């Protein structure tokens, strides 16, 4: 969505609650990843990473 004060602002593709992350903790998905993995799984994985959990 945006970036400010050293963070990027994210929101699920279908809308919902925004959250922030450090730029080094996020990356763009490639076409295959978008097609193969449900959004809720990707969001859960990103949230776990942001909390410092090991996946």
Secondary structure, 3 states (H helix, E strand, C coil): CEEECCEEEECCCCCCCCEEEEHHHCCCCCHHHHHHCCHHHHHHHHHHHHCCCCC
